[in-house]
Amino acid sequence: MAYQVKVDLSAETELDEAIAYYEEKQAGLGIAFFLQFYDTVALLKDKPKIYPQIYKTFRRALLKKFLYAIYYTIEEERKEVVVLAVWHTSQNPDKLNDRLI
């Protein structure tokens, strides 16, 4: 049975900001970023445990062509994947820890 994917509001905002940033840099690059995100999320629907658990219940999926990671948890009882952050890997990890913990 496939899992449902829910994107937290703050993660959705980060996604929108990343798309806008890449689109500003080069036409079509924002769309490429979104498609990479979408492909990763589609994989999470069928195989949510494919990416490593990095701390407690948090997992991290690295995007292949961009320096971003998707941080998420799995809600087994509801068959739901919750995306908590769309995070540029060069950012201060302490800021991410403050959000997730």
N, CA, C and O atoms as a GROMACS GRO file, in nm:
protein
  404
    1MET      N    1   0.084  -0.119   0.000
    1MET     CA    2   0.000   0.000   0.000
    1MET      C    3   0.088   0.124   0.000
    1MET      O    4   0.181   0.134   0.080
    2ALA      N    5   0.060   0.218  -0.087
    2ALA     CA    6   0.137   0.341  -0.098
    2ALA      C    7   0.106   0.435   0.018
    2ALA      O    8  -0.006   0.439   0.070
    3TYR      N    9   0.207   0.508   0.057
    3TYR     CA   10   0.193   0.607   0.162
    3TYR      C   11   0.145   0.738   0.101
    3TYR      O   12   0.172   0.767  -0.016
    4GLN      N   13   0.075   0.817   0.180
    4GLN     CA   14   0.040   0.953   0.141
    4GLN      C   15   0.157   1.043   0.181
    4GLN      O   16   0.223   1.017   0.282
    5VAL      N   17   0.183   1.147   0.105
    5VAL     CA   18   0.289   1.242   0.139
    5VAL      C   19   0.225   1.375   0.171
    5VAL      O   20   0.146   1.429   0.094
    6LYS      N   21   0.261   1.426   0.288
    6LYS     CA   22   0.212   1.555   0.336
    6LYS      C   23   0.334   1.647   0.348
    6LYS      O   24   0.434   1.608   0.409
    7VAL      N   25   0.326   1.767   0.292
    7VAL     CA   26   0.436   1.863   0.300
    7VAL      C   27   0.398   1.971   0.400
    7VAL      O   28   0.299   2.041   0.383
    8ASP      N   29   0.478   1.982   0.505
    8ASP     CA   30   0.459   2.083   0.609
    8ASP      C   31   0.464   2.223   0.546
    8ASP      O   32   0.533   2.244   0.446
    9LEU      N   33   0.391   2.316   0.603
    9LEU     CA   34   0.384   2.452   0.548
    9LEU      C   35   0.522   2.517   0.536
    9LEU      O   36   0.550   2.581   0.435
   10SER      N   37   0.607   2.502   0.637
   10SER     CA   38   0.740   2.562   0.630
   10SER      C   39   0.824   2.496   0.520
   10SER      O   40   0.903   2.564   0.454
   11ALA      N   41   0.809   2.366   0.501
   11ALA     CA   42   0.880   2.297   0.393
   11ALA      C   43   0.829   2.343   0.257
   11ALA      O   44   0.906   2.356   0.162
   12GLU      N   45   0.701   2.366   0.248
   12GLU     CA   46   0.642   2.415   0.123
   12GLU      C   47   0.697   2.554   0.090
   12GLU      O   48   0.725   2.584  -0.026
   13THR      N   49   0.711   2.637   0.191
   13THR     CA   50   0.769   2.770   0.171
   13THR      C   51   0.913   2.760   0.124
   13THR      O   52   0.955   2.831   0.033
   14GLU      N   53   0.990   2.670   0.185
   14GLU     CA   54   1.130   2.650   0.144
   14GLU      C   55   1.138   2.599   0.001
   14GLU      O   56   1.226   2.640  -0.075
   15LEU      N   57   1.048   2.511  -0.036
   15LEU     CA   58   1.042   2.460  -0.173
   15LEU      C   59   1.014   2.573  -0.270
   15LEU      O   60   1.083   2.586  -0.372
   16ASP      N   61   0.916   2.654  -0.241
   16ASP     CA   62   0.882   2.767  -0.328
   16ASP      C   63   0.999   2.864  -0.343
   16ASP      O   64   1.025   2.913  -0.453
   17GLU      N   65   1.070   2.891  -0.233
   17GLU     CA   66   1.185   2.981  -0.237
   17GLU      C   67   1.297   2.923  -0.321
   17GLU      O   68   1.362   2.996  -0.397
   18ALA      N   69   1.321   2.794  -0.309
   18ALA     CA   70   1.427   2.729  -0.388
   18ALA      C   71   1.392   2.732  -0.536
   18ALA      O   72   1.478   2.760  -0.620
   19ILE      N   73   1.267   2.703  -0.570
   19ILE     CA   74   1.224   2.707  -0.710
   19ILE      C   75   1.245   2.847  -0.767
   19ILE      O   76   1.298   2.862  -0.876
   20ALA      N   77   1.204   2.949  -0.692
   20ALA     CA   78   1.218   3.088  -0.738
   20ALA      C   79   1.366   3.125  -0.754
   20ALA      O   80   1.404   3.191  -0.851
   21TYR      N   81   1.449   3.083  -0.660
   21TYR     CA   82   1.593   3.111  -0.666
   21TYR      C   83   1.654   3.052  -0.793
   21TYR      O   84   1.723   3.122  -0.867
   22TYR      N   85   1.629   2.924  -0.818
   22TYR     CA   86   1.688   2.859  -0.935
   22TYR      C   87   1.631   2.914  -1.065
   22TYR      O   88   1.703   2.925  -1.164
   23GLU      N   89   1.505   2.949  -1.065
   23GLU     CA   90   1.444   3.004  -1.186
   23GLU      C   91   1.503   3.141  -1.218
   23GLU      O   92   1.518   3.177  -1.334
   24GLU      N   93   1.537   3.216  -1.112
   24GLU     CA   94   1.600   3.347  -1.132
   24GLU      C   95   1.741   3.331  -1.189
   24GLU      O   96   1.785   3.414  -1.270
   25LYS      N   97   1.810   3.227  -1.148
   25LYS     CA   98   1.946   3.203  -1.196
   25LYS      C   99   1.947   3.164  -1.344
   25LYS      O  100   2.032   3.208  -1.420
   26GLN      N  101   1.851   3.080  -1.382
   26GLN     CA  102   1.843   3.035  -1.522
   26GLN      C  103   1.702   2.986  -1.552
   26GLN      O  104   1.645   2.907  -1.476
   27ALA      N  105   1.647   3.032  -1.660
   27ALA     CA  106   1.512   2.991  -1.698
   27ALA      C  107   1.505   2.839  -1.713
   27ALA      O  108   1.588   2.778  -1.781
   28GLY      N  109   1.406   2.780  -1.650
   28GLY     CA  110   1.388   2.635  -1.656
   28GLY      C  111   1.456   2.558  -1.544
   28GLY      O  112   1.423   2.441  -1.520
   29LEU      N  113   1.550   2.621  -1.475
   29LEU     CA  114   1.622   2.551  -1.367
   29LEU      C  115   1.533   2.530  -1.246
   29LEU      O  116   1.547   2.430  -1.175
   30GLY      N  117   1.443   2.623  -1.220
   30GLY     CA  118   1.348   2.607  -1.111
   30GLY      C  119   1.255   2.490  -1.135
   30GLY      O  120   1.222   2.415  -1.043
   31ILE      N  121   1.214   2.474  -1.260
   31ILE     CA  122   1.129   2.360  -1.296
   31ILE      C  123   1.207   2.230  -1.279
   31ILE      O  124   1.153   2.130  -1.231
   32ALA      N  125   1.333   2.230  -1.319
   32ALA     CA  126   1.418   2.111  -1.303
   32ALA      C  127   1.432   2.075  -1.156
   32ALA      O  128   1.429   1.957  -1.119
   33PHE      N  129   1.446   2.177  -1.071
   33PHE     CA  130   1.455   2.152  -0.927
   33PHE      C  131   1.325   2.090  -0.876
   33PHE      O  132   1.327   1.992  -0.802
   34PHE      N  133   1.211   2.148  -0.916
   34PHE     CA  134   1.083   2.094  -0.872
   34PHE      C  135   1.065   1.950  -0.918
   34PHE      O  136   1.016   1.867  -0.841
   35LEU      N  137   1.102   1.920  -1.040
   35LEU     CA  138   1.087   1.782  -1.091
   35LEU      C  139   1.174   1.684  -1.013
   35LEU      O  140   1.134   1.571  -0.989
   36GLN      N  141   1.294   1.729  -0.974
   36GLN     CA  142   1.381   1.643  -0.892
   36GLN      C  143   1.316   1.619  -0.754
   36GLN      O  144   1.318   1.507  -0.703
   37PHE      N  145   1.261   1.724  -0.697
   37PHE     CA  146   1.188   1.711  -0.570
   37PHE      C  147   1.070   1.616  -0.587
   37PHE      O  148   1.050   1.526  -0.505
   38TYR      N  149   0.992   1.636  -0.692
   38TYR     CA  150   0.874   1.554  -0.717
   38TYR      C  151   0.911   1.406  -0.735
   38TYR      O  152   0.844   1.318  -0.680
   39ASP      N  153   1.017   1.379  -0.810
   39ASP     CA  154   1.061   1.241  -0.830
   39ASP      C  155   1.100   1.175  -0.698
   39ASP      O  156   1.070   1.058  -0.674
   40THR      N  157   1.167   1.251  -0.613
   40THR     CA  158   1.209   1.198  -0.483
   40THR      C  159   1.086   1.170  -0.395
   40THR      O  160   1.079   1.065  -0.330
   41VAL      N  161   0.992   1.261  -0.393
   41VAL     CA  162   0.870   1.242  -0.315
   41VAL      C  163   0.790   1.124  -0.368
   41VAL      O  164   0.732   1.047  -0.290
   42ALA      N  165   0.785   1.108  -0.500
   42ALA     CA  166   0.714   0.993  -0.559
   42ALA      C  167   0.776   0.862  -0.513
   42ALA      O  168   0.705   0.764  -0.489
   43LEU      N  169   0.908   0.859  -0.500
   43LEU     CA  170   0.976   0.739  -0.451
   43LEU      C  171   0.939   0.712  -0.305
   43LEU      O  172   0.925   0.597  -0.264
   44LEU      N  173   0.924   0.819  -0.227
   44LEU     CA  174   0.887   0.804  -0.085
   44LEU      C  175   0.749   0.742  -0.068
   44LEU      O  176   0.723   0.676   0.033
   45LYS      N  177   0.662   0.762  -0.164
   45LYS     CA  178   0.527   0.706  -0.155
   45LYS      C  179   0.531   0.554  -0.151
   45LYS      O  180   0.453   0.491  -0.079
   46ASP      N  181   0.621   0.495  -0.228
   46ASP     CA  182   0.630   0.349  -0.235
   46ASP      C  183   0.736   0.290  -0.144
   46ASP      O  184   0.721   0.178  -0.095
   47LYS      N  185   0.844   0.365  -0.122
   47LYS     CA  186   0.956   0.313  -0.042
   47LYS      C  187   1.005   0.419   0.057
   47LYS      O  188   1.115   0.471   0.042
   48PRO      N  189   0.926   0.451   0.157
   48PRO     CA  190   0.963   0.561   0.247
   48PRO      C  191   1.090   0.534   0.330
   48PRO      O  192   1.152   0.628   0.380
   49LYS      N  193   1.126   0.409   0.345
   49LYS     CA  194   1.244   0.376   0.427
   49LYS      C  195   1.371   0.362   0.344
   49LYS      O  196   1.473   0.314   0.394
   50ILE      N  197   1.366   0.402   0.218
   50ILE     CA  198   1.481   0.388   0.130
   50ILE      C  199   1.597   0.480   0.170
   50ILE      O  200   1.713   0.449   0.144
   51TYR      N  201   1.566   0.592   0.233
   51TYR     CA  202   1.669   0.687   0.276
   51TYR      C  203   1.701   0.667   0.423
   51TYR      O  204   1.616   0.620   0.499
   52PRO      N  205   1.823   0.703   0.463
   52PRO     CA  206   1.866   0.672   0.600
   52PRO      C  207   1.796   0.754   0.709
   52PRO      O  208   1.759   0.870   0.690
   53GLN      N  209   1.782   0.689   0.821
   53GLN     CA  210   1.734   0.757   0.941
   53GLN      C  211   1.858   0.824   0.999
   53GLN      O  212   1.957   0.758   1.029
   54ILE      N  213   1.851   0.957   1.016
   54ILE     CA  214   1.971   1.028   1.059
   54ILE      C  215   1.968   1.069   1.205
   54ILE      O  216   2.073   1.089   1.267
   55TYR      N  217   1.849   1.082   1.260
   55TYR     CA  218   1.838   1.119   1.402
   55TYR      C  219   1.697   1.086   1.448
   55TYR      O  220   1.599   1.130   1.387
   56LYS      N  221   1.686   1.010   1.553
   56LYS     CA  222   1.557   0.967   1.606
   56LYS      C  223   1.468   0.918   1.492
   56LYS      O  224   1.501   0.817   1.429
   57THR      N  225   1.357   0.985   1.464
   57THR     CA  226   1.265   0.939   1.359
   57THR      C  227   1.285   1.015   1.228
   57THR      O  228   1.211   0.993   1.132
   58PHE      N  229   1.384   1.104   1.222
   58PHE     CA  230   1.404   1.187   1.104
   58PHE      C  231   1.489   1.116   0.999
   58PHE      O  232   1.591   1.054   1.031
   59ARG      N  233   1.446   1.126   0.875
   59ARG     CA  234   1.518   1.069   0.761
   59ARG      C  235   1.556   1.181   0.666
   59ARG      O  236   1.495   1.288   0.666
   60ARG      N  237   1.659   1.154   0.583
   60ARG     CA  238   1.706   1.256   0.490
   60ARG      C  239   1.723   1.196   0.350
   60ARG      O  240   1.789   1.093   0.333
   61ALA      N  241   1.661   1.260   0.253
   61ALA     CA  242   1.676   1.223   0.112
   61ALA      C  243   1.753   1.335   0.043
   61ALA      O  244   1.707   1.449   0.039
   62LEU      N  245   1.869   1.303  -0.011
   62LEU     CA  246   1.948   1.402  -0.083
   62LEU      C  247   1.902   1.407  -0.229
   62LEU      O  248   1.887   1.304  -0.293
   63LEU      N  249   1.882   1.528  -0.279
   63LEU     CA  250   1.848   1.544  -0.419
   63LEU      C  251   1.974   1.523  -0.502
   63LEU      O  252   2.082   1.567  -0.462
   64LYS      N  253   1.961   1.458  -0.615
   64LYS     CA  254   2.077   1.418  -0.694
   64LYS      C  255   2.150   1.534  -0.762
   64LYS      O  256   2.273   1.537  -0.760
   65LYS      N  257   2.079   1.626  -0.821
   65LYS     CA  258   2.143   1.729  -0.902
   65LYS      C  259   2.149   1.866  -0.834
   65LYS      O  260   2.200   1.962  -0.892
   66PHE      N  261   2.096   1.874  -0.715
   66PHE     CA  262   2.092   2.002  -0.643
   66PHE      C  263   2.143   1.980  -0.501
   66PHE      O  264   2.135   1.869  -0.448
   67LEU      N  265   2.194   2.085  -0.441
   67LEU     CA  266   2.249   2.074  -0.305
   67LEU      C  267   2.139   2.092  -0.200
   67LEU      O  268   2.150   2.176  -0.111
   68TYR      N  269   2.036   2.012  -0.212
   68TYR     CA  270   1.923   2.017  -0.121
   68TYR      C  271   1.895   1.879  -0.065
   68TYR      O  272   1.925   1.777  -0.126
   69ALA      N  273   1.835   1.880   0.054
   69ALA     CA  274   1.792   1.756   0.118
   69ALA      C  275   1.648   1.772   0.162
   69ALA      O  276   1.604   1.881   0.200
   70ILE      N  277   1.576   1.661   0.156
   70ILE     CA  278   1.439   1.657   0.207
   70ILE      C  279   1.444   1.584   0.340
   70ILE      O  280   1.488   1.469   0.346
   71TYR      N  281   1.400   1.650   0.446
   71TYR     CA  282   1.394   1.588   0.579
   71TYR      C  283   1.249   1.550   0.605
   71TYR      O  284   1.158   1.630   0.586
   72TYR      N  285   1.230   1.427   0.649
   72TYR     CA  286   1.095   1.378   0.666
   72TYR      C  287   1.086   1.272   0.776
   72TYR      O  288   1.188   1.220   0.822
   73THR      N  289   0.964   1.244   0.817
   73THR     CA  290   0.936   1.136   0.911
   73THR      C  291   0.828   1.047   0.849
   73THR      O  292   0.758   1.086   0.756
   74ILE      N  293   0.818   0.928   0.904
   74ILE     CA  294   0.717   0.834   0.857
   74ILE      C  295   0.618   0.810   0.970
   74ILE      O  296   0.657   0.774   1.081
   75GLU      N  297   0.492   0.830   0.941
   75GLU     CA  298   0.384   0.803   1.036
   75GLU      C  299   0.322   0.669   0.996
   75GLU      O  300   0.230   0.665   0.914
   76GLU      N  301   0.374   0.561   1.051
   76GLU     CA  302   0.332   0.426   1.011
   76GLU      C  303   0.183   0.401   1.031
   76GLU      O  304   0.117   0.344   0.944
   77GLU      N  305   0.131   0.443   1.145
   77GLU     CA  306  -0.009   0.413   1.174
   77GLU      C  307  -0.105   0.480   1.076
   77GLU      O  308  -0.215   0.430   1.053
   78ARG      N  309  -0.064   0.593   1.018
   78ARG     CA  310  -0.149   0.662   0.919
   78ARG      C  311  -0.103   0.639   0.776
   78ARG      O  312  -0.164   0.689   0.681
   79LYS      N  313   0.006   0.562   0.760
   79LYS     CA  314   0.065   0.539   0.627
   79LYS      C  315   0.092   0.673   0.558
   79LYS      O  316   0.047   0.698   0.446
   80GLU      N  317   0.167   0.758   0.631
   80GLU     CA  318   0.191   0.894   0.584
   80GLU      C  319   0.339   0.929   0.596
   80GLU      O  320   0.404   0.895   0.696
   81VAL      N  321   0.391   0.996   0.496
   81VAL     CA  322   0.525   1.054   0.499
   81VAL      C  323   0.506   1.204   0.516
   81VAL      O  324   0.433   1.267   0.439
   82VAL      N  325   0.572   1.262   0.617
   82VAL     CA  326   0.557   1.405   0.643
   82VAL      C  327   0.690   1.473   0.612
   82VAL      O  328   0.790   1.450   0.680
   83VAL      N  329   0.690   1.558   0.509
   83VAL     CA  330   0.808   1.635   0.472
   83VAL      C  331   0.815   1.757   0.563
   83VAL      O  332   0.724   1.840   0.564
   84LEU      N  333   0.924   1.766   0.639
   84LEU     CA  334   0.938   1.873   0.738
   84LEU      C  335   1.026   1.988   0.692
   84LEU      O  336   1.011   2.101   0.738
   85ALA      N  337   1.120   1.959   0.600
   85ALA     CA  338   1.210   2.063   0.554
   85ALA      C  339   1.264   2.029   0.416
   85ALA      O  340   1.286   1.912   0.382
   86VAL      N  341   1.283   2.134   0.336
   86VAL     CA  342   1.353   2.126   0.209
   86VAL      C  343   1.473   2.219   0.229
   86VAL      O  344   1.461   2.341   0.218
   87TRP      N  345   1.587   2.160   0.258
   87TRP     CA  346   1.699   2.232   0.318
   87TRP      C  347   1.821   2.234   0.228
   87TRP      O  348   1.867   2.129   0.182
   88HIS      N  349   1.875   2.354   0.202
   88HIS     CA  350   2.001   2.364   0.128
   88HIS      C  351   2.113   2.314   0.219
   88HIS      O  352   2.122   2.354   0.335
   89THR      N  353   2.195   2.227   0.167
   89THR     CA  354   2.294   2.158   0.251
   89THR      C  355   2.407   2.248   0.300
   89THR      O  356   2.483   2.207   0.388
   90SER      N  357   2.419   2.370   0.246
   90SER     CA  358   2.525   2.459   0.294
   90SER      C  359   2.478   2.546   0.412
   90SER      O  360   2.558   2.619   0.470
   91GLN      N  361   2.350   2.538   0.446
   91GLN     CA  362   2.299   2.617   0.558
   91GLN      C  363   2.348   2.562   0.691
   91GLN      O  364   2.388   2.446   0.701
   92ASN      N  365   2.345   2.645   0.790
   92ASN     CA  366   2.385   2.607   0.925
   92ASN      C  367   2.292   2.496   0.976
   92ASN      O  368   2.172   2.518   0.990
   93PRO      N  369   2.346   2.378   1.004
   93PRO     CA  370   2.261   2.268   1.051
   93PRO      C  371   2.195   2.293   1.187
   93PRO      O  372   2.095   2.230   1.221
   94ASP      N  373   2.252   2.385   1.265
   94ASP     CA  374   2.191   2.417   1.394
   94ASP      C  375   2.051   2.477   1.376
   94ASP      O  376   1.961   2.452   1.456
   95LYS      N  377   2.034   2.555   1.270
   95LYS     CA  378   1.903   2.614   1.242
   95LYS      C  379   1.802   2.504   1.210
   95LYS      O  380   1.685   2.512   1.248
   96LEU      N  381   1.848   2.403   1.139
   96LEU     CA  382   1.759   2.290   1.108
   96LEU      C  383   1.727   2.211   1.234
   96LEU      O  384   1.613   2.172   1.257
   97ASN      N  385   1.828   2.188   1.316
   97ASN     CA  386   1.805   2.115   1.442
   97ASN      C  387   1.704   2.185   1.528
   97ASN      O  388   1.620   2.119   1.591
   98ASP      N  389   1.709   2.317   1.534
   98ASP     CA  390   1.613   2.394   1.614
   98ASP      C  391   1.471   2.373   1.564
   98ASP      O  392   1.377   2.370   1.643
   99ARG      N  393   1.455   2.358   1.434
   99ARG     CA  394   1.322   2.337   1.376
   99ARG      C  395   1.270   2.195   1.398
   99ARG      O  396   1.152   2.176   1.426
  100LEU      N  397   1.358   2.097   1.384
  100LEU     CA  398   1.314   1.960   1.388
  100LEU      C  399   1.302   1.902   1.528
  100LEU      O  400   1.220   1.814   1.552
  101ILE      N  401   1.382   1.951   1.617
  101ILE     CA  402   1.386   1.891   1.752
  101ILE      C  403   1.299   1.969   1.848
  101ILE      O  404   1.289   1.934   1.966
   0.00000   0.00000   0.00000
